[in-house]
Amino acid sequence: MARTLAHDEVRRLTVPPTGELASEISDSFAVIRQLATAVRETSAVGATPVVLAVNCFTALGTVAGLDSADDLGVIWFDGHSDFDTPERTDDGFIDGMGLAMLTGTGWATLRSTVHGLRPIPGSRTVLAGARKLQREEYEALAAAGVMHVPPGGPFTDTFDRLMEQARGVYLHVDLDVLDPSEGPANMVTRDGGLSAAELCSAVEAVADRFDVRAMAFTAYVADCDPYERIPSVARDVLERAVGREP
């Protein structure tokens, strides 16, 4: 059974600017590289890394810290596809590229600087809960072989398909996968998301089938949640995800 992080094992990463030529992109990859080291060290002592991050691109560091094992899959709960690329974006927002980069598209040279990072094939990747996508996003996901399950879709059937190729998973939970009626996680939360009960049930189904080797909660902006409803949901999700036998 996986061992969760004790309070005194919590680590806060502080990454200084990379130099005179620093940019959002270079600093983002500095965060990714440092996180990869922290995840690798945490996994080495038998603990399950749980990452709390604002940005979804940090997933590259988490997966790299697991050394992108051949039996590793990705289950990515998110209200958005996170499948932009430098070629497709019209705003250059790197946080909208996280899943695309994880599956091997975009910023190839910078990705090569992250020790242990190898692309996760789309066939070992599930995008769960994303909604109101553009036609180009659907096409890109399909071309990459990513299994997309919108809200209300057959989550367990898709997880069963993933079991044919993956034994362990990186579990990514962008909290804007939740419907804003549960409490808005951030300023880009979209209507039509999962209820807290649906998310907990889906994550429990993940933990019943896979070894959750690392997980992350991302994109929570406390100012958007004045009644502080989201943290209790995240706690319930964490209890279902970590420490269960697959």
TAVEN-V209173 format. One line per field, one symbol per residue. phi: phi as a letter, one per 20 degrees, with the letter a starting at -180 (. if undefined). burial: # if it has 9 or more other ideal C-beta (glycine too) atoms within 8 Angstrom, else .. A space follows every 50 residues. Layout:
phi->???
burial->???
This chain:
phi->.feeffgfdfcdecdfgeqfefbgfffffffgfffgffffffffeneefc ddbfdfffgffffffemlgfdedcddeafceldfcgfefdcmfffedgff ffeocnlgffffeefnecgeggfdcdddnfbleegffgfffffenfedcf gneegfffffffgfccddceddcffefffffepffaedfdfneffgffff ffffffffdcefeabbdcmedgfecfelefgffgfffffeedndff
burial->.#.##...................################.##...#### #.#.############.#...##############...#....####### ###..##..##..#.##..###.########.#...##.###.######. #...#..###.##..#.#############.##.##..##..####.### .######.##.##########..##..###..##.###.###.#.#
